[in-house]
Amino acid sequence: MKKYLVYAVILVVGLLLGKLFFGGTTEVQETKDSHNHNETSVVNEMWTCSMHPQIMQPEAGDCPICGMDLIPAETSAEGLLADQFKLTKNAMALANIETTIVGQSNADNNDGITLSGKVVINDDETAIQPAHFNGRIEKLYVTSLGEKVSRGQAVAKIYSPELIAAQQELITAYKLRASQPQLYKAVQTKFKNWKVHGPQLDEVVKTGNVKTSFTIYSHVSGVVTEIAVSDGAHIMDGKPIFKVSNLNTVWANFDVYENQISLFKKGQDIKVVTKAYPNKVFNAKVSYIDPILNSQTRTVTLRALLSNKDNVFKPGMFVEGKIETGTETTKQVVVVPASAVLWTGKRSVVYTKATSKESIFEMKEIELGSKIGANYEVVSGLNNGDEVVTNGAFTVDAAAQLQGKKSMMNKSGGKTITGHERHMKMESDKVAKNVRIKVSKDFQDELAAVLESYILVKDDLINENVAASTKNAKEMLLQIEKVNMKLLKTEDARKKGELFVSPIKKETQLFVVSEDIKEQRKHFKNISAKLLSAIEVFGVNKKIYSHFCPMADSNKGAFWLSKEDSVVNPYFGEAMLNCGEINQILE
């Protein structure tokens, strides 16, 4: 009996202990689940880099690749259509994105259509002062664009061997004019064809002395708009010396969209206004409509001839022209603010907001019609009541590209290549490290001197100082010249030395003569690659860091060497100063 009592006590104690240890599991699990849920809600606010979307961090800060400020990452796109994407409220606020609802507007054709245009030189009123014989300009008297030239004005002093020989012929013919009048007349005609006559020629005939140079005089009048030669230049018969234009009249060229061509005709009245004289309206008539359509802009040129006797219009000035189309019909058209439109050559796009409650966007291609004030008429692509982005459209477009959606420059969508997607592949493609060869310390010291000059060049490229980089590259060239290949005792070492040193010297020479920093950076990339290989093989008795940026050289990637572990990129300067990472440490 006692035996069963003991079993019963053990069973009761076991049940109590089980409840004690496992009875609170549900409550604990609920608490734990609640805790994890809260943690998830916090972690959901992630931050990314606009240039490197693979970067995701739970807090704001700098991109570890390029150093740019991180931006809030877009939220999940679950439940969205294929071409739609979503932005967080935080991203909307930071980008200052604003939207507006497009609507219909009364477009009374009788109010006319406003065209944008530009003042240009009237080509019908231009003339060229050509050279009428071969020679060399000793002195050019017309040297400035905008200078006024009058007919008969001296424009240049010319030396011509051809004229010197002809003068000798003229002097001889003048002496024989009594017996051979036809010969004398023929020689005079030759000079007249060269536009050389008058007092200059009379002096040669009377004195019998040959002139070594002749002054040529302008036979055109106007304002100089182009000068084709300079002092010391050679001129050839028929080639232009300068061009002049009569600015008493100018052309105003306006762009007319393809769908508007039928509204215009030659002879229509056009009212022209310019910001230079906002309170004045200049009346003109359509003088020309280009019969050929520009396939790139889908426009034709409409031209008006403007009177410019008071020199009001300057070539290059922007103008607007308003033309009454002559119809009385009024139609309802959808209009969109000009600030909402993104242009991509042939295409015009806007970003629309799918719902008023959520920040869901989608790109739409539209066809534009006439410009109505600060708005454009939308022929197709938008409906009355659509909500479009009017401020921050470029930021929204960048978000679309990062999420692989249709965008301004990516018509079909798909993942955007930022440059770092190939990072791991480029690293793996790099040739394996060169095997170290034991060489003398003297040779290592000479290579180290080259490296020191290289470091100065690198710093100059970081600071984008072309003059300093050229100066230090010259010093680097001197250090390369001092490298004594005889210090390499084995044939294998000498071969590898020539394999590295000669290309470094050649690229440095090209670097020195480059005047543009983009060209310098191309040669610096090649110098860096060869110098890296040389240091891998021979060493410099110093700790050197090899850095790599996959975005350099149009996403082909490039290396550079530094004595510090901090990443300071010489290929982009301030634009992407910290883009890159250490890929190798050379001891």
Solvent accessible surface area in square Angstrom, and as a share of the most:
residue,aa,sasa,rsa
1,M,193,0.86
2,K,167,0.71
3,K,128,0.54
4,Y,155,0.59
5,L,114,0.56
6,V,81,0.47
7,Y,118,0.45
8,A,50,0.39
9,V,81,0.47
10,I,107,0.54
11,L,117,0.58
12,V,83,0.47
13,V,70,0.40
14,G,38,0.37
15,L,121,0.60
16,L,115,0.57
17,L,87,0.43
18,G,28,0.27
19,K,153,0.65
20,L,132,0.66
21,F,146,0.61
22,F,151,0.63
23,G,50,0.48
24,G,38,0.37
25,T,76,0.44
26,T,90,0.52
27,E,121,0.54
28,V,101,0.58
29,Q,85,0.38
30,E,107,0.48
31,T,89,0.52
32,K,114,0.49
33,D,72,0.37
34,S,62,0.40
35,H,103,0.46
36,N,67,0.34
37,H,130,0.58
38,N,86,0.44
39,E,84,0.38
40,T,73,0.43
41,S,67,0.43
42,V,110,0.63
43,V,83,0.48
44,N,108,0.55
45,E,74,0.33
46,M,48,0.22
47,W,37,0.13
48,T,5,0.03
49,C,0,0.00
50,S,38,0.25
51,M,63,0.28
52,H,0,0.00
53,P,30,0.19
54,Q,97,0.43
55,I,26,0.13
56,M,104,0.47
57,Q,56,0.25
58,P,86,0.54
59,E,126,0.56
60,A,65,0.50
61,G,35,0.33
62,D,89,0.46
63,C,3,0.02
64,P,83,0.52
65,I,27,0.14
66,C,3,0.02
67,G,27,0.26
68,M,73,0.33
69,D,107,0.55
70,L,10,0.05
71,I,62,0.31
72,P,2,0.01
73,A,11,0.08
74,E,38,0.17
75,T,58,0.34
76,S,75,0.49
77,A,44,0.34
78,E,152,0.68
79,G,87,0.83
80,L,38,0.19
81,L,121,0.60
82,A,88,0.69
83,D,46,0.24
84,Q,20,0.09
85,F,0,0.00
86,K,46,0.20
87,L,7,0.03
88,T,17,0.10
89,K,173,0.73
90,N,59,0.30
91,A,15,0.12
92,M,29,0.13
93,A,78,0.60
94,L,115,0.57
95,A,26,0.20
96,N,90,0.46
97,I,18,0.09
98,E,91,0.41
99,T,41,0.24
100,T,48,0.28
101,I,117,0.59
102,V,3,0.02
103,G,27,0.26
104,Q,92,0.41
105,S,37,0.24
106,N,103,0.53
107,A,16,0.13
108,D,50,0.26
109,N,30,0.16
110,N,56,0.29
111,D,87,0.45
112,G,18,0.18
113,I,14,0.07
114,T,44,0.25
115,L,7,0.03
116,S,63,0.40
117,G,11,0.10
118,K,90,0.38
119,V,0,0.00
120,V,43,0.25
121,I,44,0.22
122,N,7,0.04
123,D,91,0.47
124,D,112,0.58
125,E,74,0.33
126,T,41,0.24
127,A,37,0.29
128,I,85,0.43
129,Q,3,0.01
130,P,27,0.17
131,A,2,0.01
132,H,41,0.18
133,F,5,0.02
134,N,71,0.36
135,G,9,0.08
136,R,86,0.32
137,I,1,0.00
138,E,77,0.35
139,K,98,0.41
140,L,7,0.04
141,Y,89,0.34
142,V,0,0.00
143,T,90,0.52
144,S,59,0.38
145,L,120,0.60
146,G,48,0.46
147,E,51,0.23
148,K,160,0.68
149,V,4,0.02
150,S,66,0.42
151,R,170,0.62
152,G,48,0.46
153,Q,61,0.27
154,A,35,0.27
155,V,0,0.00
156,A,0,0.00
157,K,76,0.32
158,I,0,0.00
159,Y,60,0.23
160,S,2,0.01
161,P,81,0.51
162,E,75,0.34
163,L,2,0.01
164,I,45,0.23
165,A,66,0.51
166,A,5,0.04
167,Q,0,0.00
168,Q,102,0.45
169,E,73,0.33
170,L,0,0.00
171,I,18,0.09
172,T,74,0.43
173,A,2,0.01
174,Y,60,0.23
175,K,149,0.63
176,L,72,0.36
177,R,104,0.38
178,A,101,0.78
179,S,85,0.55
180,Q,86,0.38
181,P,74,0.47
182,Q,138,0.62
183,L,70,0.35
184,Y,36,0.14
185,K,132,0.56
186,A,60,0.46
187,V,3,0.01
188,Q,61,0.27
189,T,65,0.38
190,K,74,0.31
191,F,0,0.00
192,K,122,0.51
193,N,103,0.53
194,W,34,0.12
195,K,113,0.48
196,V,3,0.02
197,H,104,0.46
198,G,28,0.27
199,P,115,0.72
200,Q,27,0.12
201,L,13,0.06
202,D,74,0.38
203,E,91,0.41
204,V,1,0.00
205,V,21,0.12
206,K,162,0.69
207,T,75,0.43
208,G,34,0.32
209,N,100,0.51
210,V,44,0.25
211,K,55,0.23
212,T,93,0.54
213,S,15,0.10
214,F,2,0.01
215,T,30,0.17
216,I,18,0.09
217,Y,106,0.40
218,S,3,0.02
219,H,63,0.28
220,V,15,0.09
221,S,61,0.39
222,G,17,0.16
223,V,26,0.15
224,V,2,0.01
225,T,39,0.23
226,E,86,0.39
227,I,47,0.24
228,A,54,0.42
229,V,29,0.16
230,S,65,0.42
231,D,81,0.42
232,G,44,0.42
233,A,29,0.23
234,H,139,0.62
235,I,9,0.04
236,M,116,0.52
237,D,91,0.47
238,G,51,0.49
239,K,112,0.48
240,P,57,0.36
241,I,0,0.00
242,F,2,0.01
243,K,64,0.27
244,V,1,0.01
245,S,0,0.00
246,N,58,0.30
247,L,33,0.17
248,N,74,0.38
249,T,39,0.23
250,V,0,0.00
251,W,24,0.08
252,A,0,0.00
253,N,38,0.20
254,F,0,0.00
255,D,82,0.42
256,V,2,0.01
257,Y,57,0.22
258,E,82,0.37
259,N,76,0.39
260,Q,5,0.02
261,I,62,0.31
262,S,106,0.68
263,L,58,0.29
264,F,16,0.06
265,K,137,0.58
266,K,149,0.63
267,G,41,0.39
268,Q,22,0.10
269,D,96,0.50
270,I,1,0.00
271,K,105,0.44
272,V,0,0.00
273,V,50,0.29
274,T,7,0.04
275,K,193,0.82
276,A,58,0.45
277,Y,77,0.29
278,P,97,0.61
279,N,147,0.76
280,K,104,0.44
281,V,86,0.49
282,F,41,0.17
283,N,124,0.63
284,A,14,0.11
285,K,118,0.50
286,V,2,0.01
287,S,40,0.26
288,Y,79,0.30
289,I,47,0.24
290,D,39,0.20
291,P,113,0.71
292,I,130,0.66
293,L,51,0.25
294,N,72,0.37
295,S,64,0.41
296,Q,116,0.52
297,T,73,0.42
298,R,95,0.34
299,T,12,0.07
300,V,9,0.05
301,T,37,0.21
302,L,1,0.00
303,R,45,0.16
304,A,0,0.00
305,L,80,0.40
306,L,4,0.02
307,S,81,0.52
308,N,5,0.02
309,K,166,0.70
310,D,122,0.63
311,N,77,0.40
312,V,23,0.13
313,F,2,0.01
314,K,92,0.39
315,P,57,0.36
316,G,38,0.37
317,M,38,0.17
318,F,153,0.64
319,V,6,0.03
320,E,73,0.33
321,G,0,0.00
322,K,92,0.39
323,I,0,0.00
324,E,104,0.47
325,T,19,0.11
326,G,61,0.59
327,T,56,0.32
328,E,131,0.59
329,T,90,0.52
330,T,81,0.47
331,K,96,0.41
332,Q,102,0.45
333,V,13,0.07
334,V,20,0.11
335,V,21,0.12
336,V,0,0.00
337,P,35,0.22
338,A,36,0.28
339,S,75,0.49
340,A,0,0.00
341,V,9,0.05
342,L,6,0.03
343,W,121,0.43
344,T,30,0.17
345,G,68,0.65
346,K,143,0.60
347,R,42,0.15
348,S,14,0.09
349,V,0,0.00
350,V,0,0.00
351,Y,0,0.00
352,T,8,0.05
353,K,34,0.15
354,A,50,0.39
355,T,62,0.36
356,S,91,0.59
357,K,190,0.80
358,E,77,0.34
359,S,16,0.10
360,I,12,0.06
361,F,0,0.00
362,E,41,0.18
363,M,13,0.06
364,K,63,0.27
365,E,70,0.32
366,I,14,0.07
367,E,87,0.39
368,L,13,0.07
369,G,0,0.00
370,S,13,0.08
371,K,65,0.27
372,I,61,0.31
373,G,63,0.61
374,A,77,0.60
375,N,49,0.25
376,Y,28,0.11
377,E,21,0.09
378,V,11,0.06
379,V,70,0.40
380,S,57,0.37
381,G,40,0.38
382,L,12,0.06
383,N,104,0.53
384,N,86,0.44
385,G,44,0.43
386,D,31,0.16
387,E,30,0.14
388,V,0,0.00
389,V,0,0.00
390,T,23,0.13
391,N,57,0.29
392,G,20,0.19
393,A,6,0.05
394,F,138,0.57
395,T,64,0.37
396,V,0,0.00
397,D,3,0.02
398,A,42,0.33
399,A,7,0.06
400,A,0,0.00
401,Q,47,0.21
402,L,33,0.16
403,Q,51,0.22
404,G,18,0.17
405,K,36,0.15
406,K,71,0.30
407,S,0,0.00
408,M,23,0.10
409,M,140,0.63
410,N,38,0.20
411,K,121,0.51
412,S,98,0.63
413,G,16,0.16
414,G,39,0.38
415,K,139,0.59
416,T,35,0.20
417,I,109,0.55
418,T,17,0.10
419,G,0,0.00
420,H,7,0.03
421,E,62,0.28
422,R,94,0.34
423,H,22,0.10
424,M,151,0.68
425,K,129,0.55
426,M,27,0.12
427,E,49,0.22
428,S,86,0.56
429,D,90,0.47
430,K,59,0.25
431,V,122,0.70
432,A,83,0.65
433,K,130,0.55
434,N,51,0.26
435,V,118,0.68
436,R,108,0.40
437,I,32,0.16
438,K,198,0.84
439,V,27,0.16
440,S,44,0.29
441,K,129,0.55
442,D,88,0.45
443,F,1,0.00
444,Q,23,0.10
445,D,63,0.33
446,E,45,0.20
447,L,4,0.02
448,A,10,0.08
449,A,35,0.27
450,V,4,0.02
451,L,0,0.00
452,E,60,0.27
453,S,7,0.04
454,Y,0,0.00
455,I,15,0.08
456,L,89,0.44
457,V,3,0.02
458,K,11,0.04
459,D,54,0.28
460,D,17,0.09
461,L,0,0.00
462,I,21,0.10
463,N,111,0.57
464,E,85,0.38
465,N,68,0.35
466,V,47,0.27
467,A,79,0.61
468,A,27,0.21
469,S,0,0.00
470,T,27,0.16
471,K,148,0.63
472,N,30,0.15
473,A,1,0.01
474,K,107,0.46
475,E,70,0.31
476,M,2,0.01
477,L,35,0.17
478,L,103,0.51
479,Q,32,0.14
480,I,8,0.04
481,E,101,0.45
482,K,130,0.55
483,V,15,0.09
484,N,60,0.31
485,M,37,0.16
486,K,164,0.70
487,L,38,0.19
488,L,1,0.00
489,K,155,0.66
490,T,77,0.45
491,E,107,0.48
492,D,78,0.40
493,A,3,0.02
494,R,98,0.36
495,K,127,0.54
496,K,59,0.25
497,G,0,0.00
498,E,88,0.39
499,L,105,0.52
500,F,12,0.05
501,V,20,0.12
502,S,57,0.37
503,P,39,0.24
504,I,3,0.02
505,K,64,0.27
506,K,129,0.55
507,E,30,0.13
508,T,0,0.00
509,Q,77,0.34
510,L,70,0.35
511,F,0,0.00
512,V,26,0.15
513,V,109,0.63
514,S,16,0.10
515,E,159,0.71
516,D,70,0.36
517,I,30,0.15
518,K,146,0.62
519,E,74,0.33
520,Q,0,0.00
521,R,32,0.12
522,K,110,0.47
523,H,29,0.13
524,F,1,0.00
525,K,49,0.21
526,N,63,0.32
527,I,4,0.02
528,S,0,0.00
529,A,44,0.34
530,K,68,0.29
531,L,0,0.00
532,L,5,0.03
533,S,24,0.16
534,A,0,0.00
535,I,2,0.01
536,E,8,0.04
537,V,0,0.00
538,F,2,0.01
539,G,1,0.01
540,V,3,0.02
541,N,91,0.47
542,K,81,0.34
543,K,102,0.43
544,I,0,0.00
545,Y,28,0.11
546,S,0,0.00
547,H,0,0.00
548,F,5,0.02
549,C,0,0.00
550,P,0,0.00
551,M,21,0.09
552,A,0,0.00
553,D,52,0.27
554,S,100,0.64
555,N,48,0.24
556,K,128,0.54
557,G,6,0.06
558,A,2,0.01
559,F,32,0.13
560,W,2,0.01
561,L,0,0.00
562,S,5,0.03
563,K,78,0.33
564,E,96,0.43
565,D,82,0.43
566,S,66,0.43
567,V,29,0.17
568,V,48,0.28
569,N,0,0.00
570,P,0,0.00
571,Y,18,0.07
572,F,48,0.20
573,G,0,0.00
574,E,141,0.63
575,A,78,0.60
576,M,18,0.08
577,L,50,0.25
578,N,65,0.33
579,C,0,0.00
580,G,6,0.06
581,E,72,0.32
582,I,63,0.32
583,N,41,0.21
584,Q,12,0.06
585,I,81,0.41
586,L,11,0.06
587,E,129,0.58
